[in-house]
Amino acid sequence: MFLTVMAVIVTTNLQEQNQKNITIAIAAPLSNAGAVTERVGQSIIRGAQLCIDRVNKAGGIEGRKVQLKIYDDQGKIDVAEKVAREIVQSPAIAVIGHYSSSASLAAGKIYQAAGIPAISGSATADAVTAGNEWYFRTIFNDSFQGKFIATYLRKVLGYSEISIIRGYDAYGLNLGKNIETSFQELGGEIVAQWQLPENQSQATDEIIIQQLLALKESNRLPEAIVLAINREQATNLVREIKNRNLNLSLFGGDDIGDVGFAQSFTDLPEERETPGFFSNDLYATVPIMYYVANDRTQEFRKTFAEVYKIAPGWTAASYYDATIAAIEAIHRTLLTEKDSAKSAFTGKDIKKDRLRVREGLLRIDSPDTAVKTGMRRFYFNRNNTVTFPPSVGIFDHRQMVSAFTQLQIIPNIKAILNSEAKIASGRILKVWQQYWKKTDIVYVGLDINEVNYLDEKSSTYVVDFYLWFRYQGNLNPDRIEFSNYGLDRLTSGQKLTIGKPIQSGEENGVKYKIYRVKADFHEKFDFHNYPFDKQHLSVRFRHTELTRDRLIYAIDLIGMQDITKEELFSQWKQKVFQEITSWTPTKITFFQNTLVKDSTLGYRQLIDTKSNLEYSQFNAVIDIKRKLLSFSIKNLLPLWFFIAVAYQFLFLPFDLLSAELLSGLLLAVVFYHLSLLDALPDGVGYVVALDYAFYLVYLLFGLKLTLVTVGSSDKFRNNEPQRKKLLLLGRVLLPMIVFVGFIWLYLLYV
């Protein structure tokens, strides 16, 4: 009987727990798919799990926790179909995945028939979503990607002859065909094409290599080879092309444009001797480019690396977005269906719940309803595909960095100043009735030598640093304006000039300029938590003339040896903060963001277009925290002395205690309180944490004054035993109040 009751209780608790939780399935290649693809599969899971963990840590979706059910589709069609049937029978209300277009197409038919929504962050074949109203994706499709790659090759890199290697799967065939057609429409020539067989091997790869060598012998080698193939298919081919010194420009699609591809060569001897030997200078399209991303995307990159001890590729971010899209659809449904929210997503009507998720995804269909993930904003078009162009990356030291030119879609050509002249000069391209603007990418590195003279009262500090620019073309990237130059300078209108470069030149077609700068900067400090406060020291600048559509400052993390990494940061902070002993740096972040000027500056073309002037701003931000121990020893010892003296008074004979004596000591505490606050800026009119500590001391003195007043009254004046009890009460209460009060302050602020 007892066992039966316990079984019922356990079963009931499990059912209640399942109703509280929301299950989302994720399918990725985790085994028997080749080392490169399996590495990407892990990145997919980690990106989605990072999203789930953040949501659950914040309280879940309207109080309901989300659990991720992981399935291994091995990157194979038959396994993907088997996994899809398992997911359909599970309590999952949505699917994240699959990785490849072929697996997504196969599984998608099962999801469509069963009525469960799926979101891929990587499957680009048009057919994945074109004929399936239940499939969505947080990445561009191959039609768009093919046109984009062809345009970049022809109009940006200036190539007139290319060759194409296509894969045998849906991704390779679709992408290769789109590139071929688009490149020819732009006046380019396809010198040769190859399609990989399903039984690809080193022997079949060797046939392609030999034909390329023959083209080289006959001086008919193309300017570039486009790899419309996946990572596993490309690994051996790229290795052989590099080993045979074919000296070809290589350009891959999104499947190659991930750090996982470069990392697949790490065990080879050439790679150990020269990191990036096989992948350096290989172009590829990517949905997200970390090196030109905003601070939140950089934070995602850093958090991912801290949690998983490896740098994220774009797949991690794309699947983070895919998971956010599913969660947002569920959340919005719960908010809009308040009357039926109690019955929604409880597992009682799984078919209805899945339909709710799909309808929620379909409502993410415009800029007004777009999902904001922290890294970007996106919404789905009528083909259930997100609407943003790829970025072009290039491998450098096993990292995917931004190419020196990016293409951005122009949604409103009327909002572009002097658009006709820019079209004529080639700054703006018109391709297939779509306008594209060329944006120059300038790599910026900032190596801080020293930070000193930190003045809290004026919130200023002096930074000594090296600053360098790496770029191509006839730019003047050093025409910059520091937005947080010293406060006195800003109010006087004085500008910081960086002078002449200490070194400049050109190497392999890349120009560079190096400067040494030492100046005072200003950042508005927040003293609410003083002296438990954390502050930000920053150096920020933008170009004085070129707006973001012309120039973006990218972060040269490779050139700076990525000092954001923990092991390098610990060495860096010892060197940089030698003279500032009362603060310790906790983090340094480099990022670019968009500085918006609301004014049209009188440009008539911007009026009525809802457009603003936007500039790319470079930011170097050091997070610092006050050393509480040194602050306490230096500044709070007198306060502890006052408390100790006040406590010692309780051990004196009662007749020696007086309100005048305590008032004098209290007055000294008040003046000391004011002297500490005098170190803060004059404009600080709010209560800071230190005030609460002194309020606690005032409470103690108030309690003592109350004891003295009561003990001096007629009732207690001639009653010595009662007076002793009052003193004993004070001796107990004061330490308790001090202990509880300071523990509360510590938990609240530290």
C-alpha positions, 0 to 999 in steps of 0.5 A, a space after each residue: 500500500 505504501 509503495 503504491 501511494 509513493 508511486 502515485 505521488 512520484 508520478 503526479 510530481 513528474 507530471 506536474 514538473 513536465 507541465 511546468 517545463 517546455 521542451 524544445 528539440 534540437 537535431 545536429 550532427 554529433 557522431 559518424 559525420 566526420 571531425 569537422 562536421 561534428 565540431 560544428 554540431 557541438 557548436 550548434 548545441 552549445 549556442 542553443 544551450 547558452 540561450 536556454 540557460 540564460 532564459 532559465 536563469 532569468 526565470 524562464 518563459 513566464 515562469 516556465 523553464 525550458 529544457 533542450 532535448 538533444 538528438 543526433 542526426 549524424 548529418 545523414 538523410 536516413 538518420 535525420 528521418 528517423 530522428 524526425 519521427 522520434 521528435 514528432 512522438 516526443 513532448 517537444 513543441 518545436 525543433 531547432 535544426 537540422 544543420 545541413 540542407 539535405 537533412 532539413 529537407 528530409 526531416 522537413 517533410 515529416 515535420 510538415 505532415 505532423 505539424 511541428 515547427 522547425 527552425 534551422 540556423 544553417 540550412 540555406 537550400 531554397 527548398 527547405 522553406 519554399 514548399 514547407 510552411 512549417 520550416 523557418 530559418 535564421 540565415 539567408 537562402 542559396 538564391 540570395 547567397 549565390 547572387 551575393 557571392 557572384 556580385 562580390 567576386 565580380 564587382 568588389 574583387 574584380 574577377 572576370 574568370 572563376 571556376 566552381 566546385 559543386 557538392 553532390 548534395 542539395 546545398 552544393 548543387 543549388 548554391 553552385 548553380 546560383 553562383 554560375 548563373 549570376 556570375 555569367 549575368 554580370 559578364 564573368 566567365 566560368 573557366 571550368 566546373 567540377 561536381 563532386 561524386 557521392 563517393 568522394 575520396 582523395 582519388 576523386 579530389 586528385 582528379 580535380 587537382 590534376 586538372 587545375 595543374 593542367 590549367 596552370 601549365 596552359 596559363 588558363 588558371 582562373 582568378 578564383 575557385 568558388 567552393 560550393 561545397 560543405 566543410 567535410 568535402 572541402 578539407 582535403 581539396 583545400 589542403 591539396 590546393 595549398 600544398 601544390 602552390 596553385 596560388 588561387 584565390 579561394 571563396 567558399 559559401 557559409 558552410 566553410 565560413 566558420 572557425 571550425 573549418 580552420 581548426 580542422 587543420 590544427 594537427 597537420 605539421 604545416 599548421 603547427 609550424 605556421 598557424 593558419 597555413 591552410 586557411 589563411 586568405 580563404 574568403 567565405 560568406 558568414 551570417 554574423 561577423 564578430 569583428 565588426 559586431 556591436 558590444 553585445 555580440 562581443 559579449 556573446 563571443 566572450 561568454 561563449 568562450 568562457 563557458 566552453 573554452 573555445 571561440 564560437 563560429 557563426 553557427 553558434 550565434 545563428 542557432 542562439 538566434 534560432 532558439 531565441 526565435 522559438 522562445 519569443 514565439 512561445 512568449 508572445 503567445 502566452 502574452 497574447 492568449 492570456 485567457 488560455 495561457 493556463 492551458 497553453 504549453 502544458 502538454 495536454 494538447 501538443 498539437 495545439 501547442 505546436 500550432 501556437 508556436 508556428 503562428 507565433 513565428 509567422 507573426 515575426 514578419 516585419 521590422 515592427 515585430 522583429 526579434 532582438 537577440 542582443 546581437 541583431 534584429 531579424 524577422 521572417 519574410 514570406 519564405 520564412 527566411 530572415 532578411 539580412 545580407 551575408 558578410 564576407 570574412 577571410 581566414 587569418 591565423 585560424 580566425 574568421 575576420 572581416 574582409 576589407 570591403 563589405 556590401 550592405 543593402 540600401 533599403 531607400 536610395 533616396 536617403 543616400 546623399 549624392 547617390 547618383 555620384 556614388 553610383 557613377 563612381 562605383 561606391 554604390 552598385 545596382 544589381 538586379 534592381 537592388 542597390 548595394 553600398 560598398 563599405 570599407 572596413 578599417 582594422 583598428 588596434 589599441 594597445 594600452 601602455 598605462 592608465 594613471 591620474 584617475 580623478 574621481 571628482 572630475 571622472 577623468 583619467 589619463 591613458 597612454 596607448 598605441 593606436 594603429 589602422 590597417 586598411 586598403 584603398 585611398 582612405 584617411 581612417 586616422 581623421 578621427 574625433 574622440 567623443 570622450 576627450 577630457 571634459 574640460 577640453 570638450 566644454 572648451 571646444 578643443 579637439 584631440 589631434 593624434 599628430 603624425 604616425 610614428 610608423 606607416 607603410 604597406 605590406 601585401 596590399 594592406 596599408 598601416 599607420 601607427 600612432 602614440 597617444 597620451 591624453 586625458 579622457 572622461 567617462 561619467 562615473 556612477 557612484 550609487 554603490 560607492 565605495 563598492 562601485 565599479 566604473 568604466 574607463 573608455 577611449 572612444 572615437 569615430 571618423 569625422 567625415 565618413 558615415 557608417 555606410 562608407 567606413 566601419 572600424 573593425 577590431 584587430 583582436 589578432 593584432 592585439 593578441 586578443 588581450 581579452 583572454 584571461 591568461 593575457 589579461 592578467 599579465 596586461 593589468 599588472 603592467 597598465 595599472 601600476 600607478 592606480 593602486 586603489 582600483 583593479 581592472 576586471 575586464 577589457 572589451 573592444 567593440 564597434 557600435 553605431 553612433 547616431 546623430 538625430 540631426 539631418 545637419 540640413 541635408 534636404 535628402 534626409 528630410 522625411 526619410 526617417 534617416 539619421 547620420 550614423 557613424 561607426 564608433 570604436 570603443 575600448 572599455 576597461 571595467 574597474 572595481 574599487 579595492 575595498 580592503 585598501 579603501 577600508 584601511 585608508 578611509 574607514 579606519 576612523 569610522 571603526 574607531 568611532 564605533 569602538 569608542 562609542 561602544 567603550 562608553 557603554 563600559 563606563 559608569 553611567 554617571 560619566 555618560 552624558 548627551 554632550 559627550 555623545 553629541 560631540 563624538 557624533 558631530 565628529 562622525 558627521 564631519 568625517 562623513 562629509 569629508 569622505 563625500 567631498 571626494 565625489 563630484 559636486 553633481 552627485 545628489 543621490 544617496 550612495 552606499 557609504 551613506 547607508 553605512 553612516 546612517 547605521 552609525 547614526 542609528 547606533 548613536 541614536 540608540 546610545 543617546 536614547 539609553 542615556 536619556 532614559 537612564 538619566 530620567 527620574 525613574 532610573 536616576 536612583 536605581 543602579 541595577 536598572 541602569 546596569 541593565 540598560 548598559 547591558 542591553 546596549 552592549 548586546 544591541 550595538 554589536 548585533 546591529 553592527 554585524 547585521 547592518 554590515 552583512 546586509 551592506 556586503 550582500 547588497 553591494 559586493 
